[in-house]
Amino acid sequence: MKRSVLALLLCLAAHPTRAQVYDTVDIHFALNDPKLNKEAINRIDSLIFHDVLIHGQKFTVLGYTDYLGGKAYNEALSKTRAKNVMDYLVNMGFAQADIALCMGKGKIERPPVNGKEGIASDRKVQIVIDGNPTPAQLAAAAAPPPKPIVKAVIPVKDTIRKKGKAAVAPAVSKNTRIDLTSISLNEAITLKNLLFYGDRHEVLPESMGELENLYKLMKENNMVKIQIEGHICCMDPKDGNDKKDEDNSGWLSETRAKAVADYLIEKGIPASRLKHKGFGNLKPLVPFPEKNESDRVKNRRVEIRIISK
């Protein structure tokens, strides 16, 4: 018997490729709600940031509900939840073809349960990761994202209105210190008073106070790590996901995020505590086309995401 077991183990060791490795992560939803809420979005963003979800891997996306509701309702709700997660992944640059299956599984079967609140942990979508990342996938994750194809378009007013070579900035409120105690882990917050010259990554002089406050936060809390995230406004998605920086140094949302990181590094913050990423127009707070300056301000922004503290 012992020899048979030993022979089996040796056989398995000789053929490691036959063993398929799966990992599963859960994204939770509010009661009767198919939409990704703030916590769910932060959860997915964190999984991408920490290279748990890697471009090039294959995924299965499965939606579930709790025991509340009828069969048809739960099947439709679970399917919509799964599709919303899949759409978010695709919006974040994951290939549609790499999502092998997206489906709703309805309610999670439980022994008979009474109550109107349901079971919160059952209101979820599972992302099943097909196998461990290969060295090539890890290298691809560490490399800069592929640049989107952007049609030549007439520059649109971005962070400020340009008047010749001068810049006229919208009115800003007084720079305020960032309160770390009010920020949750993996939460993204907007640096509301951080403004740039139009279509460039240079920060306006009146916005230096906002950068200084961010530097003080990082200096006084030396365990904090952040991801700096750039976003643009005023660009039709049909024309691409980002626009070129006016000085051709890169894509605008990326160069603006990098400018913030470079400022912190020059002030002495270790680069190991910083990541930066440009999202272009992929994560607007207001759908295109923006109707007024208030809408444009909401979309053209730099956010910081607290990764650890």
N, C-alpha and C positions, 0 to 999 in steps of 0.2 A: 504493500500500500504506500509506504513512504517513497519507494522508488517511482511509483506512478505519479505521485504529487510532484516530486522533484522534476520528473520528465516534463510535466505540464508547465511548471514554472520556467524551465529552460526554453521551452517552445515559445511561451509568451514573450520572454526576454529577447528571443531571436527575431521576433516579428512585431516590433513596437508600433509600426504604422497601422496595425489592425485595431489597436485600441483607440476609440474615438473619445476625446475629452470634451465635456460640455460644462459650461458655467452659466449660471442664471442670476439675473439681477431683477429686482422688483421696482416698479414705478407705481406709486399709490395715488388714488383719486378721491375726491370728495363724494359724499353720498349722492347718488343719482346724477352725477356730473360726468360727462364724457370728456370735458376739456382738461388740458394740461394746466394745472394751477402753478403758482409761483414755486412752491416746494418741489413739484414734479420737474419743472424746467431746471431748477437748480441742481436737482439730483442727476439728471441726464448730463448737464454741462459738467458736473463734477466727475462723472464717469468718463467723459471724453478727455477732460483735463488730466486725469490720472491714468490715461491709457488703458482703461478697462475696456472701453469700446474703441476699436482701432479700425481705421479705414482699410478695407481689403478683406476683413473677416466676413464670414457668413453669419447671418442672424435669423432667428425665428422669433416673431413677435406674437404673443398670445394674450388676448384680453379676457378678463374675468369680472364677475360681479359677486356681491354677497347673495344671501338667500331671499332678500326682499324682492318683490316684483314677480310677474308671471314669466313663463318660459320665453315667449316671443319678445317681451320687453328686455329681458336680461340678455338674450342672444344679440339683439340689436345694439344694446348699450355696450356690451363687451366688444363687439365688432368695431364700433365707432372709437372706443378707447384705443384699441390696437392700431387702427388706422391713423389716429392722431399722433401716436408715438412714432409710427413709421414715417409719417409726413414730416415730423420734426427732425428725425434722423436724416432724411433726404435733404431737408432744408439746410442741415448742418454739413452737407457735403458727402454723406454716405451714398454709395451707389444703390439705386433701386434694385438692380440685379443681384446685389449681395444680400437682400432680404428674401430668403428662400421661401418664407411662408409668413403671412399675416392673416390672423383669423380670430374671431371671437369664440370663446368656449362656453359662454353663458355663466351660470352661477357655479360656485364651488360647492360640491355636494357635502353636506354636513348631516349629522344625526339631527332629528327634529329639534328645532330651536324656536323659542318664542321671543317676541320683542320687536319694537319698531325701529331700533337703531341699527340692526344688522351687525355685521362683523367688519370693522374697518380694514383689517389686514387682507380681506378677500376682495376688496375693491381695488384692483390692480391690473397692470400689464406686466407680463414677464418677458424680458429680452433674453433669449437663450443664445449664448455665444457658442458657435460651432468650432470647438478646438482651441488650443493654445495659439497665441500669435507666433508666426514664424520670424526668424531674424529679418527677413525682407520686410515684413509688416511693421516690425518695430522701427526699422530704419525709415520706412515711409512715414510713420507717425512722428518721428523726430524731425523730418525734413519740412521745409516751408510748404504750405498747401499750394496746389497748382493754381496758377493765376487764371482768373476767368477771362473768357473772350469778351471784350467790350467793343461795341461799335463806336466809331468816331461820332461824338455828340458835341453840341455847343455847350460849354461849361455852364452849369446851373448855379445859382446863388447857393452857397453852402453855409459855412458857419457864420460868415458875415457878408455884408454887401460891400462890393469893391467900388471905389470911385477913383478911377485912374490907378495910380500905384498906392494911393492911400487906402486906408481901411476904416470903415465906419462900423463900430460894433454896437449891437443892441445893448440896451441898459442891463446891467447886472447888479445883483444884490451884493451886499458886503460879504467878503469871504468869511466863512465860519469854520471852526475846528470840527474835525470828524470825530464823532462819539463812537468809539469802538464797542462800547457796552451795548449799544442799540442795534448792532449789526450781527446777524446770525451767520454761522459757518456756511460757506458756499453761496451766500447772498451777494447779489450784484447791486452796487449803489452808484448813482450818477454823480459825477463831479460837475455840479450845476453851473459853477462859475468859471469853468475852464473853456476858453474860447480861442480859436485859431484864425489866422489870416485866411482869406477865402481860397479854397482849393490848395492849401499848403499846410505843412505840419508845424510851422512856427507858431508858438503861443503868443497871444497878445500880451503886451506889458501889464495891463490891468488884471490879467489872470495869474500872474506869478504868485500872488498870495495863496491861491488854491493849491498850486504845486507845493508851496512851502508848508501848507498845512498837512498835505499828504506825506511829505518828508518827515515832519515832526511825528506823525502817527507811526511811521515805520521806525524812526529812531528810538522813540520812547517805548515801543512794544517790539523788542527784538526777536520775538518768536513768530511774528506775523509774516505770512507769505501771501502774496496777492497775484492775481492775473489781471492785467490791464487790457481792456477790451474797447476797441474803436468801432464806431458806427457812423454812417453817413446818411444824409437825407437827399430828397429831391432828385432821385434817379429812378427812371422807369425800369422795373425788373426785366422788361424785354430788351433793354440795352446792356444788360450785364449785371453783375453783382457789386462792382466797385468801379471807381474812377481813378485815373492816374494822378499822383501828386504833380503839381504844376512844375516842379523842378525835375520830374522824371526819376525820382529816387525810389519809387515803388508805388504800391496801391495806397490810396489816401487813408483809409481806415487803419491800415497796418502802420504806416509811417507816423500817424498821430499817436497811436498807442506806444510805438517804439520811442517817440520823442519824450513821453512821460517817463518811460523806463530809463532812458538815457540820463534824464535830469536827476533821477534818484540815484543812479549809479555814480554820476559825477559828484554827488553830494556825499557819497560814502556808503550807500546802502548796497550790500552784497548782491550781485546778480543772481545768486542761487535762491534769493527770496522773491524773485520777480519772474513772471512770464508775461508776454504780451501777444495779442492776437487781434487781427482785423476781421470784422464780420461784414464789412460793406453795408449793403442794404438788406441783409438776410434776416435781421431781427428788429424790424421797425416797431415802435410803440404806436404809431399812427399809420394806417395803410396809405400807400401812394395812390393818387397825388395828394400831398399835404395841402390843406385849404388855406392856411395862414402861417404867419411867422411863429406862432405858438406851437403849431404842429411840427414845423421844421426844426425848432429848437429841441423838441422831444426826441426826434429821430437822429439828429446830428449830435452825438454825445460821446463822451469817454466814460466808461464805467470801470470800477475796480471790483473784483470778486475776491472775497476773503477765503483763502484756501486752508489756512491754519492760523490759530492764534493762541 
